[in-house]
Amino acid sequence: MKHLLKCSFIITVCFLMPLGLIAAERQSTALSTHNEYDTKHNQHAAYQKRGFMRDTFYNLCISKLSEKSLVRSSFLKIGNDAWKNIFDFVGQECFVQRTIHVSECIKDLTLCNNPESFAVAGCANGNIYLYETNKNGLLKTLRGHTSFARALTTLPNRTLISGSTDNNVKLWDTQSEQCIKTLIGHTSTVWAFAILPDETLVSASYDQTIKLWNPESGMCIKTLDGHTDAVWALAVLPGGILASGSGDMTIRLWDPQSGTCINILRSHTDSIWAFAVPSNGTLISGSTDTTIKLWDPLQSTCINTLKGHTSVIWKLIILPDETLVSASADKTIRLWDTKSGTCITTLARHTDTVTSLAVLSDGTFISGSDDKTIVRWRRRTHCGWPCAQTASSSSSPSSTSSSSSSSSSCSSSTSSYTT
């Protein structure tokens, strides 16, 4: 009889939870049909309600199962973290599709080779690691830099570009794992890259300069001077206008052809670290002042300021549906509706500074952190249920040669996937 009661309780919870969530979704859908104002606010309310119901059911399960020693034992064998992941999967706007554990803090990410392959920088000895989301473990290691690789990008021909604290820019053939060229010219750390429409490579450095390179010849075409502090961020606007963000708290707009500064945007109160450019040509900037600003580059005016993060904004990306994603030193990732200026959701999976973001071909995105993990995120469909998973769900550890005794060494790396 006792076993029957326990089973009945579990079955009841399993049926009530999805019914409650479906009810919350239906209610939010009905409410959101009133007008545009209600849509924005009721959508946020729906997210909160869904999260509240998830937490309520989870806490109910915990409290009831604590009274049932046999069932509680079975519950704990699965693990509280696993159960929390299950409840998060059901209740969140975004869910974790996969986590990759690496041996070093991650400083930058970029796609390369194919839409499912990406490179990771952050190793103290300058190594760059290649991973593929549909395969388990480390694919390749690129060796050549003599110090931290801090910035990554990819040319249209899929050549990988890296910048380092050794002051050099390197071009890589990721198939052969060989360095094609080394571009020498900067006198300090290379922090950011951009690719102009004519495929000219642009690099920004702590030496306060911006350099334009011909990637075929490896020659520096011109150097842009004007900033009075380190240049941390670059972006290309419609029409080929170049934007640069600096520790001098300004954004400069450049004509790359003439090398002249067209305009200077001022509003941030600290260093500018990140840029994003949506399809409408708006320039979006993230700063140490914890704000995200939207600019009309033609009018040189700040359109809106997005507040919510509590520390430096390190990276910004635009998803295919024009949602803005921001990564911060406050350990969180935020998704923003740039039209209304509201935060859609906050993702707090990482346990340290979130340093990098990249969008994959299927609309999912990945985040890299100083907590030595890369997380692949997937958003839900409008009905509240997840999109079909495209990555392999297998999970198995994979490793290269044994790691060095030095905590900063990355010549050997061990990585594992957790689905």
VEXDREN-2710 file (C-alpha; in Angstrom, 1 decimal):
% VEXDREN-2710
k/r/px/py/pz
1/MET/0.0/0.0/0.0
2/LYS/2.9/2.4/0.9
3/HIS/4.6/1.7/-2.4
4/LEU/1.3/2.3/-4.2
5/LEU/1.0/5.7/-2.5
6/LYS/4.6/6.6/-3.5
7/CYS/4.0/5.7/-7.1
8/SER/0.7/7.6/-7.2
9/PHE/2.5/10.7/-5.9
10/ILE/5.2/10.5/-8.5
11/ILE/2.7/9.9/-11.3
12/THR/0.6/12.9/-10.1
13/VAL/3.6/15.3/-10.1
14/CYS/4.7/14.1/-13.6
15/PHE/1.3/14.9/-15.0
16/LEU/0.7/18.1/-13.1
17/MET/4.0/19.8/-14.0
18/PRO/3.6/19.8/-17.8
19/LEU/-0.1/20.7/-17.4
20/GLY/0.8/23.7/-15.3
21/LEU/3.4/24.8/-17.7
22/ILE/1.1/24.5/-20.7
23/ALA/-1.6/26.4/-18.8
24/ALA/0.9/29.2/-18.1
25/GLU/1.9/29.3/-21.8
26/ARG/-1.7/29.5/-22.9
27/GLN/-2.5/32.2/-20.5
28/SER/0.5/34.3/-21.7
29/THR/-0.6/33.7/-25.3
30/ALA/-4.1/34.9/-24.6
31/LEU/-3.0/38.0/-22.7
32/SER/-0.5/39.0/-25.3
33/THR/-3.1/39.5/-28.0
34/HIS/-4.4/42.8/-26.6
35/ASN/-1.8/45.2/-28.0
36/GLU/1.9/45.8/-28.5
37/TYR/2.3/47.3/-25.1
38/ASP/0.7/44.3/-23.4
39/THR/2.6/41.9/-25.5
40/LYS/6.0/43.2/-24.2
41/HIS/5.0/43.2/-20.6
42/ASN/2.9/40.0/-20.5
43/GLN/5.7/38.1/-22.3
44/HIS/8.0/39.1/-19.4
45/ALA/5.3/38.1/-16.9
46/ALA/4.9/34.7/-18.7
47/TYR/8.6/34.0/-18.3
48/GLN/8.4/34.9/-14.6
49/LYS/5.3/32.7/-14.1
50/ARG/6.9/29.8/-15.9
51/GLY/10.0/30.1/-13.7
52/PHE/7.8/30.4/-10.6
53/MET/5.8/27.2/-11.5
54/ARG/9.0/25.3/-12.2
55/ASP/10.5/26.3/-8.9
56/THR/7.2/25.5/-7.1
57/PHE/6.9/22.0/-8.5
58/TYR/10.6/21.3/-7.8
59/ASN/10.4/22.5/-4.2
60/LEU/7.2/20.4/-3.8
61/CYS/8.9/17.3/-5.0
62/ILE/11.9/17.9/-2.7
63/SER/9.7/18.5/0.4
64/LYS/7.5/15.5/-0.3
65/LEU/10.2/13.1/-1.2
66/SER/12.2/14.0/1.9
67/GLU/9.4/12.2/3.8
68/LYS/9.7/9.0/1.7
69/SER/13.1/7.4/2.4
70/LEU/12.9/4.8/-0.4
71/VAL/11.8/7.2/-3.1
72/ARG/14.2/9.9/-1.8
73/SER/17.1/7.5/-2.1
74/SER/16.2/6.8/-5.7
75/PHE/15.8/10.5/-6.3
76/LEU/19.2/11.3/-4.9
77/LYS/20.9/8.6/-7.0
78/ILE/19.9/10.6/-10.0
79/GLY/21.3/13.7/-8.4
80/ASN/19.9/17.1/-7.5
81/ASP/21.8/18.8/-10.2
82/ALA/20.4/16.5/-12.9
83/TRP/16.9/17.2/-11.6
84/LYS/17.5/20.9/-11.6
85/ASN/18.7/20.6/-15.2
86/ILE/15.5/18.8/-16.1
87/PHE/13.3/21.5/-14.5
88/ASP/15.4/24.2/-16.2
89/PHE/15.0/22.5/-19.5
90/VAL/11.2/22.7/-19.1
91/GLY/11.0/26.2/-17.7
92/GLN/13.6/28.5/-19.2
93/GLU/13.7/30.7/-22.2
94/CYS/17.1/29.2/-23.2
95/PHE/18.4/25.8/-22.2
96/VAL/21.8/24.3/-22.2
97/GLN/22.3/21.9/-25.1
98/ARG/25.9/21.0/-24.3
99/THR/28.8/21.9/-22.1
100/ILE/32.5/21.4/-23.1
101/HIS/35.0/21.4/-20.3
102/VAL/38.5/22.6/-21.2
103/SER/41.8/23.0/-19.2
104/GLU/42.2/26.8/-19.4
105/CYS/40.3/30.0/-19.1
106/ILE/38.7/31.0/-22.4
107/LYS/39.5/34.4/-23.8
108/ASP/37.9/34.3/-27.3
109/LEU/35.9/32.1/-29.6
110/THR/35.3/32.1/-33.4
111/LEU/33.8/29.8/-36.0
112/CYS/36.2/28.2/-38.5
113/ASN/36.5/25.5/-41.2
114/ASN/32.8/24.7/-41.2
115/PRO/29.7/26.0/-39.4
116/GLU/30.0/23.5/-36.6
117/SER/33.8/24.0/-35.9
118/PHE/35.2/26.7/-33.7
119/ALA/38.5/27.8/-32.3
120/VAL/39.3/28.7/-28.7
121/ALA/42.0/31.0/-27.4
122/GLY/43.2/31.6/-23.9
123/CYS/46.1/29.3/-23.3
124/ALA/49.1/30.9/-21.5
125/ASN/51.6/29.4/-23.9
126/GLY/49.7/30.7/-26.9
127/ASN/48.1/27.5/-28.1
128/ILE/44.8/27.7/-30.0
129/TYR/42.4/24.7/-29.8
130/LEU/39.9/23.6/-32.3
131/TYR/36.6/21.9/-31.3
132/GLU/33.6/20.6/-33.2
133/THR/30.1/20.7/-31.6
134/ASN/29.1/17.3/-33.2
135/LYS/32.2/15.5/-32.1
136/ASN/33.5/14.6/-28.6
137/GLY/36.6/16.3/-27.5
138/LEU/39.5/18.3/-28.9
139/LEU/40.2/18.1/-32.6
140/LYS/43.4/20.0/-33.2
141/THR/46.0/22.3/-31.5
142/LEU/47.6/25.2/-33.3
143/ARG/51.0/26.1/-31.9
144/GLY/53.0/29.2/-32.8
145/HIS/52.3/32.1/-30.5
146/THR/54.7/32.6/-27.6
147/SER/52.1/34.1/-25.2
148/PHE/48.3/34.3/-24.7
149/ALA/46.2/34.4/-27.8
150/ARG/43.6/37.1/-27.0
151/ALA/41.6/37.7/-30.2
152/LEU/40.3/35.4/-33.0
153/THR/38.4/35.9/-36.3
154/THR/38.1/34.1/-39.7
155/LEU/38.5/35.4/-43.2
156/PRO/35.9/34.6/-45.9
157/ASN/38.2/31.9/-47.2
158/ARG/38.0/30.3/-43.7
159/THR/41.6/31.2/-42.9
160/LEU/41.8/31.6/-39.1
161/ILE/43.3/34.8/-37.7
162/SER/44.7/35.2/-34.2
163/GLY/46.2/38.1/-32.2
164/SER/48.3/37.7/-29.1
165/THR/50.1/39.3/-26.2
166/ASP/53.3/38.5/-28.2
167/ASN/52.2/41.5/-30.3
168/ASN/51.8/39.4/-33.5
169/VAL/49.0/38.5/-35.8
170/LYS/49.0/35.0/-37.3
171/LEU/47.2/33.4/-40.2
172/TRP/46.5/29.7/-39.9
173/ASP/45.7/26.8/-42.2
174/THR/43.5/24.8/-39.8
175/GLN/43.6/21.7/-41.9
176/SER/47.4/21.3/-41.8
177/GLU/47.6/23.1/-38.4
178/GLN/50.3/25.3/-39.8
179/CYS/50.9/29.0/-39.5
180/ILE/50.7/30.6/-43.0
181/LYS/51.9/34.1/-42.2
182/THR/52.9/36.2/-39.2
183/LEU/52.0/39.9/-39.4
184/ILE/54.5/42.0/-37.5
185/GLY/53.8/45.7/-36.7
186/HIS/52.0/46.2/-33.5
187/THR/54.1/47.0/-30.4
188/SER/51.7/45.6/-27.8
189/THR/48.9/43.1/-27.4
190/VAL/46.5/42.6/-30.3
191/TRP/42.9/42.7/-28.9
192/ALA/40.4/42.8/-31.7
193/PHE/39.8/42.2/-35.4
194/ALA/37.4/43.2/-38.1
195/ILE/37.1/42.3/-41.8
196/LEU/36.3/45.1/-44.3
197/PRO/34.0/44.4/-47.3
198/ASP/37.1/44.1/-49.6
199/GLU/38.5/41.5/-47.2
200/THR/41.1/43.8/-45.8
201/LEU/42.1/42.6/-42.3
202/VAL/41.9/45.2/-39.5
203/SER/43.6/44.8/-36.1
204/ALA/43.4/46.9/-32.9
205/SER/46.0/46.9/-30.2
206/TYR/46.9/48.0/-26.7
207/ASP/49.5/50.3/-28.5
208/GLN/46.6/52.7/-29.2
209/THR/46.7/52.0/-33.0
210/ILE/44.6/50.3/-35.6
211/LYS/46.3/48.6/-38.6
212/LEU/44.9/47.6/-42.0
213/TRP/46.6/44.5/-43.6
214/ASN/46.6/42.8/-46.9
215/PRO/46.2/39.2/-45.8
216/GLU/47.6/37.8/-49.1
217/SER/50.9/39.7/-48.9
218/GLY/51.0/40.2/-45.2
219/MET/51.8/43.8/-45.6
220/CYS/50.5/46.7/-43.5
221/ILE/48.5/49.0/-45.7
222/LYS/48.0/51.8/-43.3
223/THR/47.9/52.7/-39.6
224/LEU/45.1/54.7/-38.0
225/ASP/46.1/56.9/-35.1
226/GLY/43.8/59.0/-32.9
227/HIS/42.8/57.1/-29.8
228/THR/44.7/58.1/-26.6
229/ASP/44.3/54.7/-24.9
230/ALA/44.2/51.1/-25.8
231/VAL/41.8/50.1/-28.7
232/TRP/39.7/47.2/-27.4
233/ALA/36.9/46.7/-30.0
234/LEU/36.3/47.0/-33.8
235/ALA/33.2/46.7/-36.0
236/VAL/32.3/47.3/-39.6
237/LEU/29.2/49.4/-40.4
238/PRO/27.2/49.4/-43.6
239/GLY/29.1/51.2/-46.3
240/GLY/32.4/49.9/-45.0
241/ILE/32.7/52.5/-42.2
242/LEU/35.0/51.2/-39.4
243/ALA/34.1/51.7/-35.8
244/SER/36.7/51.4/-33.0
245/GLY/36.2/51.4/-29.2
246/SER/38.9/52.4/-26.8
247/GLY/40.0/52.9/-23.2
248/ASP/39.7/56.6/-23.8
249/MET/35.9/56.2/-23.5
250/THR/35.3/57.2/-27.1
251/ILE/34.0/55.4/-30.2
252/ARG/35.7/56.6/-33.4
253/LEU/34.2/56.2/-36.9
254/TRP/36.8/55.9/-39.7
255/ASP/36.9/56.0/-43.5
256/PRO/39.3/53.1/-44.1
257/GLN/40.1/54.3/-47.6
258/SER/41.5/57.6/-46.6
259/GLY/42.4/56.6/-43.0
260/THR/40.6/59.7/-41.6
261/CYS/38.4/59.8/-38.5
262/ILE/34.9/60.8/-39.6
263/ASN/33.3/61.3/-36.2
264/ILE/33.8/60.6/-32.4
265/LEU/30.9/59.3/-30.3
266/ARG/30.9/60.1/-26.6
267/SER/28.5/58.8/-23.9
268/HIS/30.2/55.9/-22.2
269/THR/32.0/56.7/-18.9
270/ASP/34.6/54.0/-19.2
271/SER/36.4/51.7/-21.7
272/ILE/34.4/50.3/-24.7
273/TRP/35.1/46.5/-25.0
274/ALA/32.5/45.1/-27.4
275/PHE/30.5/46.0/-30.6
276/ALA/27.6/44.4/-32.5
277/VAL/25.9/45.6/-35.7
278/PRO/22.3/44.4/-36.4
279/SER/20.8/44.4/-39.9
280/ASN/19.4/47.9/-39.5
281/GLY/22.9/49.4/-39.3
282/THR/22.6/50.5/-35.7
283/LEU/25.9/50.3/-33.8
284/ILE/25.7/48.6/-30.3
285/SER/28.5/49.0/-27.8
286/GLY/29.3/47.4/-24.4
287/SER/31.5/49.0/-21.8
288/THR/33.2/48.7/-18.4
289/ASP/30.6/51.2/-17.2
290/THR/28.2/48.2/-17.3
291/THR/25.9/49.7/-19.9
292/ILE/25.0/48.8/-23.5
293/LYS/24.4/51.7/-25.8
294/LEU/22.6/51.8/-29.2
295/TRP/23.9/54.4/-31.6
296/ASP/22.7/56.0/-34.8
297/PRO/26.0/56.3/-36.5
298/LEU/24.6/58.7/-39.2
299/GLN/23.3/61.1/-36.7
300/SER/26.1/60.4/-34.2
301/THR/23.6/60.1/-31.4
302/CYS/22.9/57.6/-28.6
303/ILE/19.4/56.1/-29.2
304/ASN/19.1/54.0/-26.1
305/THR/21.0/52.7/-23.1
306/LEU/20.4/49.2/-21.8
307/LYS/21.0/48.5/-18.1
308/GLY/21.1/45.3/-16.2
309/HIS/24.6/43.9/-16.0
310/THR/26.6/44.7/-12.9
311/SER/30.1/44.5/-14.4
312/VAL/32.1/44.8/-17.7
313/ILE/30.3/43.8/-20.9
314/TRP/33.0/41.7/-22.7
315/LYS/31.1/40.5/-25.8
316/LEU/28.0/41.3/-27.9
317/ILE/26.5/39.2/-30.7
318/ILE/23.3/39.4/-32.8
319/LEU/21.2/36.2/-33.2
320/PRO/19.4/35.4/-36.5
321/ASP/16.1/36.8/-35.1
322/GLU/17.9/40.1/-34.3
323/THR/18.0/39.4/-30.5
324/LEU/21.0/40.9/-28.9
325/VAL/23.1/38.7/-26.6
326/SER/25.6/40.2/-24.1
327/ALA/28.3/38.5/-22.0
328/SER/29.6/40.0/-18.9
329/ALA/32.2/39.8/-16.0
330/ASP/29.1/39.5/-13.7
331/LYS/29.1/35.8/-14.8
332/THR/25.8/36.2/-16.7
333/ILE/24.5/36.3/-20.3
334/ARG/21.6/38.5/-21.1
335/LEU/19.2/38.4/-24.1
336/TRP/17.8/41.8/-25.2
337/ASP/14.9/43.1/-27.3
338/THR/16.7/46.1/-28.8
339/LYS/13.4/47.6/-30.1
340/SER/11.9/47.9/-26.6
341/GLY/15.2/48.0/-24.7
342/THR/14.0/45.3/-22.4
343/CYS/16.0/42.3/-21.1
344/ILE/14.2/39.1/-22.3
345/THR/16.1/36.7/-20.0
346/THR/19.2/36.3/-17.9
347/LEU/21.3/33.1/-18.2
348/ALA/23.4/32.4/-15.1
349/ARG/25.0/29.0/-15.9
350/HIS/28.7/30.1/-15.8
351/THR/30.5/30.5/-12.5
352/ASP/33.1/33.1/-13.7
353/THR/33.5/35.9/-16.2
354/VAL/31.8/35.2/-19.5
355/THR/34.4/36.4/-22.1
356/SER/33.1/35.3/-25.5
357/LEU/30.1/34.5/-27.7
358/ALA/29.6/33.0/-31.1
359/VAL/26.5/32.2/-33.2
360/LEU/26.4/28.7/-34.9
361/SER/24.7/28.0/-38.3
362/ASP/21.5/26.6/-36.8
363/GLY/20.8/29.7/-34.7
364/THR/22.2/28.3/-31.4
365/PHE/25.0/30.1/-29.8
366/ILE/28.0/29.3/-27.6
367/SER/29.6/31.1/-24.7
368/GLY/33.1/30.8/-23.3
369/SER/34.1/31.6/-19.8
370/ASP/37.0/31.9/-17.3
371/ASP/35.3/29.0/-15.6
372/LYS/36.9/26.8/-18.3
373/THR/33.7/25.8/-19.9
374/ILE/32.0/26.4/-23.3
375/VAL/28.2/26.2/-23.2
376/ARG/26.0/25.7/-26.2
377/TRP/22.6/27.4/-25.8
378/ARG/19.3/26.9/-27.7
379/ARG/16.3/29.1/-27.5
380/ARG/12.7/27.8/-27.3
381/THR/10.1/28.0/-30.0
382/HIS/7.2/30.4/-29.5
383/CYS/5.0/27.6/-28.1
384/GLY/7.5/27.1/-25.3
385/TRP/9.0/23.8/-26.3
386/PRO/12.6/23.3/-27.5
387/CYS/13.7/23.2/-31.1
388/ALA/15.0/19.9/-32.4
389/GLN/18.5/19.1/-31.1
390/THR/21.0/18.9/-33.9
391/ALA/24.2/18.1/-31.9
392/SER/25.0/14.5/-31.0
393/SER/23.8/13.6/-27.5
394/SER/26.6/11.2/-26.8
395/SER/28.9/12.0/-23.9
396/SER/32.4/10.7/-23.4
397/PRO/35.6/12.1/-22.2
398/SER/38.4/12.8/-24.6
399/SER/42.0/13.7/-24.0
400/THR/45.3/14.5/-25.5
401/SER/48.7/13.8/-23.9
402/SER/49.0/14.3/-20.1
403/SER/48.9/17.9/-18.9
404/SER/51.9/19.7/-17.6
405/SER/52.4/20.2/-13.9
406/SER/52.4/23.9/-14.5
407/SER/48.9/25.3/-14.0
408/SER/49.3/27.8/-16.8
409/SER/50.6/25.3/-19.4
410/CYS/48.3/24.2/-22.2
411/SER/50.6/22.3/-24.4
412/SER/48.6/19.3/-23.3
413/SER/44.8/19.6/-22.9
414/THR/42.1/17.4/-21.5
415/SER/38.5/18.1/-22.5
416/SER/35.2/16.4/-22.0
417/TYR/31.6/16.9/-23.1
418/THR/28.6/16.9/-20.8
419/THR/25.2/16.8/-22.4
END
